[in-house]
Amino acid sequence: MSEIDLDAVLRALSHPDRRLFLRACRDRPRAAGELADLSSLAVATVSEHLRVLRTAGLLLLDKQGRNWFYRTDPAVLKAARRALKSILSD
């Protein structure tokens, strides 16, 4: 498994709406409009938050037919959990 940029992951997780989008994409892939409906943010702002999550490696963007869907990257989530655990463990 490749190394993660823990600083980028933590910055990406620092906004509550980004955490909301990440949780929503854990269950199944979601379209950007679907994620925007979960938030009171403007669509352009949601798009920017999704870009931050993708840049950090937390979300992947897949094309299915003519549609694009966001999904979490479980490997990055596990690596982030391990990195945090190593910092917080006694």
The first five atom37 places (N, CA, C, CB, O) and aatype in JSON, in Angstrom:
{
  "aatype": [12, 15, 6, 9, 3, 10, 3, 0, 19, 10, 1, 0, 10, 15, 8, 14, 3, 1, 1, 10, 13, 10, 1, 0, 4, 1, 3, 1, 14, 1, 0, 0, 7, 6, 10, 0, 3, 10, 15, 15, 10, 0, 19, 0, 16, 19, 15, 6, 8, 10, 1, 19, 10, 1, 16, 0, 7, 10, 10, 10, 10, 3, 11, 5, 7, 1, 2, 17, 13, 18, 1, 16, 3, 14, 0, 19, 10, 11, 0, 0, 1, 1, 0, 10, 11, 15, 9, 10, 15, 3],
  "atom_mask": [
    [1, 1, 1, 1, 1],
    [1, 1, 1, 1, 1],
    [1, 1, 1, 1, 1],
    [1, 1, 1, 1, 1],
    [1, 1, 1, 1, 1],
    [1, 1, 1, 1, 1],
    [1, 1, 1, 1, 1],
    [1, 1, 1, 1, 1],
    [1, 1, 1, 1, 1],
    [1, 1, 1, 1, 1],
    [1, 1, 1, 1, 1],
    [1, 1, 1, 1, 1],
    [1, 1, 1, 1, 1],
    [1, 1, 1, 1, 1],
    [1, 1, 1, 1, 1],
    [1, 1, 1, 1, 1],
    [1, 1, 1, 1, 1],
    [1, 1, 1, 1, 1],
    [1, 1, 1, 1, 1],
    [1, 1, 1, 1, 1],
    [1, 1, 1, 1, 1],
    [1, 1, 1, 1, 1],
    [1, 1, 1, 1, 1],
    [1, 1, 1, 1, 1],
    [1, 1, 1, 1, 1],
    [1, 1, 1, 1, 1],
    [1, 1, 1, 1, 1],
    [1, 1, 1, 1, 1],
    [1, 1, 1, 1, 1],
    [1, 1, 1, 1, 1],
    [1, 1, 1, 1, 1],
    [1, 1, 1, 1, 1],
    [1, 1, 1, 0, 1],
    [1, 1, 1, 1, 1],
    [1, 1, 1, 1, 1],
    [1, 1, 1, 1, 1],
    [1, 1, 1, 1, 1],
    [1, 1, 1, 1, 1],
    [1, 1, 1, 1, 1],
    [1, 1, 1, 1, 1],
    [1, 1, 1, 1, 1],
    [1, 1, 1, 1, 1],
    [1, 1, 1, 1, 1],
    [1, 1, 1, 1, 1],
    [1, 1, 1, 1, 1],
    [1, 1, 1, 1, 1],
    [1, 1, 1, 1, 1],
    [1, 1, 1, 1, 1],
    [1, 1, 1, 1, 1],
    [1, 1, 1, 1, 1],
    [1, 1, 1, 1, 1],
    [1, 1, 1, 1, 1],
    [1, 1, 1, 1, 1],
    [1, 1, 1, 1, 1],
    [1, 1, 1, 1, 1],
    [1, 1, 1, 1, 1],
    [1, 1, 1, 0, 1],
    [1, 1, 1, 1, 1],
    [1, 1, 1, 1, 1],
    [1, 1, 1, 1, 1],
    [1, 1, 1, 1, 1],
    [1, 1, 1, 1, 1],
    [1, 1, 1, 1, 1],
    [1, 1, 1, 1, 1],
    [1, 1, 1, 0, 1],
    [1, 1, 1, 1, 1],
    [1, 1, 1, 1, 1],
    [1, 1, 1, 1, 1],
    [1, 1, 1, 1, 1],
    [1, 1, 1, 1, 1],
    [1, 1, 1, 1, 1],
    [1, 1, 1, 1, 1],
    [1, 1, 1, 1, 1],
    [1, 1, 1, 1, 1],
    [1, 1, 1, 1, 1],
    [1, 1, 1, 1, 1],
    [1, 1, 1, 1, 1],
    [1, 1, 1, 1, 1],
    [1, 1, 1, 1, 1],
    [1, 1, 1, 1, 1],
    [1, 1, 1, 1, 1],
    [1, 1, 1, 1, 1],
    [1, 1, 1, 1, 1],
    [1, 1, 1, 1, 1],
    [1, 1, 1, 1, 1],
    [1, 1, 1, 1, 1],
    [1, 1, 1, 1, 1],
    [1, 1, 1, 1, 1],
    [1, 1, 1, 1, 1],
    [1, 1, 1, 1, 1]
  ],
  "atom_positions": [
    [[0.84, -1.18, 0.0], [0.0, 0.0, 0.0], [0.89, 1.24, 0.0], [-0.96, 0.0, 1.22], [1.95, 1.26, 0.62]],
    [[0.45, 2.25, -0.69], [1.23, 3.49, -0.77], [1.01, 4.33, 0.48], [0.85, 4.28, -2.02], [0.02, 4.19, 1.2]],
    [[1.97, 5.21, 0.71], [1.87, 6.15, 1.83], [0.78, 7.17, 1.55], [3.22, 6.85, 2.08], [0.53, 7.53, 0.4]],
    [[0.14, 7.64, 2.61], [-0.84, 8.71, 2.47], [-0.21, 10.01, 2.96], [-2.16, 8.39, 3.27], [0.76, 9.99, 3.72]],
    [[-0.76, 11.11, 2.52], [-0.35, 12.43, 3.03], [-1.29, 12.73, 4.19], [-0.41, 13.56, 1.9], [-2.38, 13.28, 4.0]],
    [[-0.87, 12.36, 5.39], [-1.73, 12.5, 6.57], [-2.15, 13.95, 6.78], [-1.02, 11.98, 7.81], [-3.28, 14.2, 7.19]],
    [[-1.26, 14.89, 6.51], [-1.63, 16.31, 6.66], [-2.78, 16.67, 5.73], [-0.41, 17.22, 6.38], [-3.72, 17.35, 6.14]],
    [[-2.72, 16.21, 4.48], [-3.8, 16.49, 3.52], [-5.1, 15.82, 3.95], [-3.4, 16.01, 2.1], [-6.17, 16.4, 3.82]],
    [[-4.99, 14.6, 4.46], [-6.19, 13.89, 4.93], [-6.82, 14.63, 6.1], [-5.84, 12.43, 5.34], [-8.03, 14.83, 6.13]],
    [[-6.01, 15.05, 7.05], [-6.55, 15.76, 8.22], [-7.15, 17.1, 7.82], [-5.46, 15.98, 9.27], [-8.19, 17.49, 8.36]],
    [[-6.52, 17.81, 6.89], [-7.09, 19.08, 6.41], [-8.43, 18.81, 5.72], [-6.12, 19.79, 5.43], [-9.39, 19.56, 5.91]],
    [[-8.5, 17.74, 4.93], [-9.74, 17.41, 4.22], [-10.85, 17.07, 5.21], [-9.51, 16.23, 3.26], [-12.02, 17.37, 4.96]],
    [[-10.5, 16.44, 6.31], [-11.5, 16.05, 7.31], [-11.86, 17.18, 8.27], [-10.99, 14.86, 8.1], [-12.71, 17.0, 9.14]],
    [[-11.23, 18.33, 8.12], [-11.44, 19.41, 9.08], [-12.77, 20.14, 8.89], [-10.32, 20.4, 8.97], [-13.15, 20.93, 9.75]],
    [[-13.47, 19.91, 7.79], [-14.74, 20.59, 7.54], [-15.9, 19.62, 7.72], [-14.76, 21.21, 6.11], [-15.86, 18.51, 7.19]],
    [[-16.93, 20.01, 8.47], [-18.04, 19.08, 8.75], [-18.77, 18.6, 7.49], [-19.03, 19.75, 9.67], [-19.21, 17.45, 7.44]],
    [[-18.91, 19.45, 6.49], [-19.6, 19.0, 5.27], [-18.76, 17.98, 4.52], [-19.9, 20.2, 4.37], [-19.31, 17.06, 3.91]],
    [[-17.45, 18.12, 4.54], [-16.6, 17.12, 3.89], [-16.71, 15.78, 4.6], [-15.13, 17.59, 3.86], [-16.73, 14.74, 3.95]],
    [[-16.79, 15.81, 5.93], [-16.99, 14.55, 6.67], [-18.35, 13.95, 6.32], [-16.88, 14.79, 8.2], [-18.47, 12.73, 6.19]],
    [[-19.37, 14.79, 6.17], [-20.7, 14.32, 5.78], [-20.65, 13.64, 4.41], [-21.69, 15.51, 5.74], [-21.22, 12.56, 4.23]],
    [[-19.98, 14.25, 3.45], [-19.87, 13.68, 2.11], [-19.11, 12.35, 2.14], [-19.18, 14.67, 1.16], [-19.48, 11.4, 1.45]],
    [[-18.06, 12.3, 2.93], [-17.27, 11.08, 3.03], [-18.1, 9.94, 3.62], [-16.03, 11.32, 3.89], [-18.07, 8.82, 3.11]],
    [[-18.83, 10.23, 4.68], [-19.7, 9.2, 5.29], [-20.75, 8.72, 4.3], [-20.4, 9.74, 6.56], [-21.03, 7.53, 4.22]],
    [[-21.32, 9.64, 3.54], [-22.37, 9.28, 2.57], [-21.82, 8.36, 1.49], [-22.98, 10.54, 1.94], [-22.54, 7.5, 0.98]],
    [[-20.58, 8.54, 1.13], [-19.98, 7.74, 0.05], [-19.43, 6.4, 0.54], [-18.87, 8.52, -0.62], [-19.0, 5.58, -0.28]],
    [[-19.43, 6.17, 1.84], [-18.97, 4.87, 2.35], [-19.94, 3.76, 2.0], [-18.78, 4.93, 3.87], [-19.53, 2.64, 1.7]],
    [[-21.24, 4.06, 2.02], [-22.26, 3.04, 1.79], [-22.38, 2.64, 0.33], [-23.59, 3.53, 2.28], [-22.54, 1.47, 0.0]],
    [[-22.29, 3.65, -0.54], [-22.43, 3.39, -1.98], [-21.95, 4.62, -2.74], [-23.92, 3.03, -2.36], [-21.91, 5.71, -2.18]],
    [[-21.59, 4.44, -4.01], [-21.19, 5.6, -4.81], [-22.34, 6.6, -4.94], [-20.71, 5.16, -6.21], [-23.5, 6.22, -5.01]],
    [[-21.99, 7.87, -4.95], [-23.01, 8.93, -5.03], [-22.62, 9.98, -6.05], [-23.21, 9.58, -3.66], [-21.44, 10.31, -6.22]],
    [[-23.62, 10.5, -6.73], [-23.42, 11.59, -7.67], [-23.23, 12.9, -6.9], [-24.61, 11.7, -8.67], [-23.67, 13.02, -5.76]],
    [[-22.58, 13.85, -7.54], [-22.33, 15.15, -6.89], [-23.64, 15.82, -6.49], [-21.53, 16.07, -7.82], [-23.73, 16.4, -5.41]],
    [[-24.64, 15.75, -7.33], [-25.93, 16.37, -7.0], [-26.57, 15.74, -5.78], [0.0, 0.0, 0.0], [-27.2, 16.42, -4.98]],
    [[-26.42, 14.45, -5.66], [-26.94, 13.73, -4.49], [-26.25, 14.21, -3.22], [-26.76, 12.2, -4.67], [-26.88, 14.41, -2.18]],
    [[-24.93, 14.41, -3.31], [-24.18, 14.9, -2.16], [-24.55, 16.35, -1.85], [-22.68, 14.78, -2.41], [-24.64, 16.73, -0.68]],
    [[-24.76, 17.15, -2.88], [-25.15, 18.54, -2.67], [-26.49, 18.63, -1.95], [-25.23, 19.29, -4.02], [-26.7, 19.54, -1.15]],
    [[-27.39, 17.69, -2.23], [-28.7, 17.68, -1.57], [-28.6, 17.42, -0.07], [-29.58, 16.62, -2.21], [-29.52, 17.76, 0.68]],
    [[-27.5, 16.84, 0.37], [-27.3, 16.56, 1.8], [-26.88, 17.8, 2.58], [-26.26, 15.47, 1.98], [-26.92, 17.81, 3.81]],
    [[-26.49, 18.83, 1.87], [-25.9, 20.02, 2.48], [-26.69, 21.27, 2.08], [-24.42, 20.16, 2.07], [-27.43, 21.26, 1.1]],
    [[-26.52, 22.31, 2.85], [-27.14, 23.59, 2.49], [-26.18, 24.47, 1.69], [-27.6, 24.34, 3.77], [-26.48, 25.62, 1.41]],
    [[-25.03, 23.93, 1.33], [-24.03, 24.68, 0.59], [-24.42, 24.83, -0.88], [-22.66, 24.01, 0.71], [-25.18, 24.02, -1.41]],
    [[-23.89, 25.85, -1.52], [-24.08, 26.04, -2.96], [-23.38, 24.92, -3.71], [-23.54, 27.43, -3.41], [-22.39, 24.37, -3.22]],
    [[-23.88, 24.58, -4.87], [-23.32, 23.49, -5.66], [-21.83, 23.73, -5.96], [-24.1, 23.33, -6.97], [-21.04, 22.79, -5.91]],
    [[-21.46, 24.95, -6.26], [-20.05, 25.26, -6.53], [-19.18, 25.0, -5.3], [-19.91, 26.73, -6.98], [-18.05, 24.54, -5.43]],
    [[-19.7, 25.3, -4.13], [-18.96, 25.06, -2.89], [-18.84, 23.57, -2.63], [-19.65, 25.75, -1.7], [-17.78, 23.09, -2.22]],
    [[-19.9, 22.82, -2.88], [-19.86, 21.36, -2.73], [-18.8, 20.79, -3.67], [-21.25, 20.72, -3.02], [-18.03, 19.92, -3.28]],
    [[-18.77, 21.28, -4.89], [-17.79, 20.82, -5.87], [-16.36, 21.05, -5.36], [-18.0, 21.54, -7.21], [-15.5, 20.19, -5.52]],
    [[-16.13, 22.2, -4.77], [-14.8, 22.49, -4.22], [-14.46, 21.54, -3.07], [-14.73, 23.96, -3.74], [-13.33, 21.06, -2.99]],
    [[-15.42, 21.27, -2.2], [-15.18, 20.33, -1.1], [-14.89, 18.93, -1.63], [-16.4, 20.3, -0.15], [-14.03, 18.23, -1.09]],
    [[-15.59, 18.51, -2.67], [-15.34, 17.2, -3.26], [-13.94, 17.15, -3.88], [-16.4, 16.88, -4.31], [-13.28, 16.11, -3.83]],
    [[-13.51, 18.25, -4.46], [-12.15, 18.31, -5.01], [-11.11, 18.13, -3.91], [-11.92, 19.65, -5.74], [-10.12, 17.43, -4.1]],
    [[-11.33, 18.76, -2.75], [-10.4, 18.63, -1.63], [-10.33, 17.17, -1.18], [-10.83, 19.54, -0.44], [-9.24, 16.65, -0.92]],
    [[-11.48, 16.52, -1.09], [-11.51, 15.11, -0.68], [-10.81, 14.22, -1.71], [-12.96, 14.64, -0.48], [-10.11, 13.27, -1.34]],
    [[-10.99, 14.51, -2.98], [-10.32, 13.73, -4.03], [-8.82, 13.96, -3.99], [-10.86, 14.1, -5.42], [-8.04, 13.01, -4.11]],
    [[-8.4, 15.21, -3.82], [-6.97, 15.53, -3.78], [-6.29, 14.82, -2.61], [-6.76, 17.04, -3.67], [-5.14, 14.39, -2.73]],
    [[-6.97, 14.7, -1.5], [-6.43, 14.0, -0.33], [-6.46, 12.49, -0.5], [-7.2, 14.39, 0.91], [-5.88, 11.76, 0.3]],
    [[-7.12, 12.02, -1.54], [-7.2, 10.58, -1.79], [-8.35, 9.88, -1.1], [0.0, 0.0, 0.0], [-8.5, 8.67, -1.21]],
    [[-9.18, 10.64, -0.39], [-10.28, 10.03, 0.36], [-11.45, 9.62, -0.54], [-10.77, 10.99, 1.42], [-12.15, 8.65, -0.24]],
    [[-11.66, 10.36, -1.63], [-12.73, 10.02, -2.57], [-12.14, 9.73, -3.94], [-13.77, 11.16, -2.66], [-11.15, 10.34, -4.36]],
    [[-12.76, 8.78, -4.62], [-12.43, 8.46, -6.0], [-13.62, 8.82, -6.87], [-12.04, 6.95, -6.16], [-14.76, 8.79, -6.4]],
    [[-13.36, 9.15, -8.1], [-14.42, 9.53, -9.03], [-14.46, 8.49, -10.14], [-14.19, 10.97, -9.62], [-13.47, 8.28, -10.85]],
    [[-15.6, 7.84, -10.29], [-15.79, 6.78, -11.3], [-16.86, 7.19, -12.29], [-16.17, 5.45, -10.63], [-17.88, 7.78, -11.93]],
    [[-16.62, 6.86, -13.55], [-17.62, 7.11, -14.58], [-18.4, 5.82, -14.82], [-16.96, 7.63, -15.91], [-17.82, 4.76, -15.03]],
    [[-19.72, 5.94, -14.78], [-20.61, 4.82, -15.06], [-21.58, 5.29, -16.14], [-21.38, 4.32, -13.77], [-22.52, 6.03, -15.87]],
    [[-21.32, 4.85, -17.36], [-22.13, 5.35, -18.47], [-21.82, 6.82, -18.69], [0.0, 0.0, 0.0], [-20.66, 7.21, -18.87]],
    [[-22.87, 7.64, -18.67], [-22.7, 9.08, -18.83], [-22.58, 9.81, -17.5], [-23.86, 9.66, -19.62], [-22.45, 11.03, -17.46]],
    [[-22.64, 9.08, -16.41], [-22.66, 9.68, -15.08], [-21.36, 9.46, -14.33], [-23.83, 9.13, -14.27], [-20.65, 8.47, -14.54]],
    [[-21.06, 10.4, -13.44], [-19.88, 10.32, -12.57], [-20.34, 10.12, -11.13], [-19.0, 11.6, -12.7], [-21.3, 10.75, -10.68]],
    [[-19.64, 9.24, -10.41], [-20.0, 8.93, -9.03], [-18.77, 8.97, -8.14], [-20.68, 7.55, -8.94], [-17.68, 8.55, -8.54]],
    [[-18.96, 9.48, -6.95], [-17.9, 9.53, -5.93], [-18.04, 8.33, -5.02], [-17.97, 10.85, -5.12], [-19.14, 7.93, -4.65]],
    [[-16.88, 7.76, -4.65], [-16.87, 6.67, -3.68], [-15.62, 6.83, -2.82], [-16.91, 5.27, -4.38], [-14.63, 7.43, -3.25]],
    [[-15.66, 6.28, -1.62], [-14.5, 6.36, -0.74], [-13.43, 5.39, -1.22], [-14.89, 6.07, 0.72], [-13.72, 4.42, -1.92]],
    [[-12.21, 5.66, -0.83], [-11.11, 4.74, -1.07], [-10.81, 4.06, 0.26], [-9.83, 5.48, -1.65], [-10.16, 4.66, 1.12]],
    [[-11.28, 2.82, 0.46], [-11.1, 2.15, 1.74], [-9.64, 2.02, 2.15], [-11.72, 0.78, 1.67], [-9.33, 2.07, 3.34]],
    [[-8.74, 1.86, 1.2], [-7.32, 1.73, 1.54], [-6.79, 3.0, 2.19], [-6.5, 1.4, 0.28], [-6.01, 2.94, 3.14]],
    [[-7.21, 4.14, 1.69], [-6.76, 5.41, 2.27], [-7.37, 5.6, 3.66], [-7.14, 6.61, 1.34], [-6.7, 6.06, 4.58]],
    [[-8.64, 5.24, 3.81], [-9.27, 5.34, 5.13], [-8.56, 4.45, 6.15], [-10.76, 4.95, 5.05], [-8.33, 4.87, 7.29]],
    [[-8.21, 3.23, 5.75], [-7.5, 2.32, 6.66], [-6.11, 2.85, 7.0], [-7.38, 0.92, 6.03], [-5.68, 2.78, 8.15]],
    [[-5.42, 3.38, 6.0], [-4.08, 3.93, 6.24], [-4.15, 5.13, 7.18], [-3.41, 4.33, 4.91], [-3.3, 5.28, 8.06]],
    [[-5.15, 5.98, 7.01], [-5.32, 7.13, 7.9], [-5.62, 6.68, 9.32], [-6.44, 8.06, 7.39], [-5.1, 7.23, 10.29]],
    [[-6.47, 5.66, 9.44], [-6.79, 5.12, 10.77], [-5.53, 4.57, 11.44], [-7.86, 4.0, 10.66], [-5.29, 4.82, 12.62]],
    [[-4.72, 3.83, 10.68], [-3.48, 3.28, 11.24], [-2.51, 4.4, 11.66], [-2.8, 2.35, 10.22], [-1.89, 4.33, 12.72]],
    [[-2.4, 5.42, 10.82], [-1.49, 6.53, 11.13], [-1.93, 7.25, 12.4], [-1.42, 7.53, 9.95], [-1.1, 7.58, 13.25]],
    [[-3.21, 7.48, 12.53], [-3.72, 8.14, 13.73], [-3.55, 7.25, 14.96], [-5.19, 8.52, 13.56], [-3.22, 7.73, 16.04]],
    [[-3.79, 5.99, 14.79], [-3.65, 5.06, 15.91], [-2.2, 5.03, 16.4], [-4.11, 3.63, 15.48], [-1.96, 4.97, 17.61]],
    [[-1.24, 5.07, 15.47], [0.16, 5.06, 15.88], [0.55, 6.33, 16.62], [1.05, 4.87, 14.67], [1.43, 6.31, 17.48]],
    [[-0.11, 7.43, 16.29], [0.17, 8.69, 16.99], [-0.48, 8.69, 18.37], [-0.33, 9.9, 16.16], [0.12, 9.17, 19.34]],
    [[-1.69, 8.17, 18.46], [-2.48, 8.27, 19.69], [-2.26, 7.12, 20.65], [-3.92, 8.35, 19.34], [-2.7, 7.19, 21.8]],
    [[-1.6, 6.04, 20.21], [-1.38, 4.89, 21.08], [-0.31, 5.18, 22.11], [-1.0, 3.67, 20.25], [0.61, 5.97, 21.89]],
    [[-0.47, 4.52, 23.23], [0.54, 4.67, 24.28], [1.72, 3.78, 24.03], [-0.05, 4.35, 25.64], [2.67, 3.77, 24.82]]
  ]
}
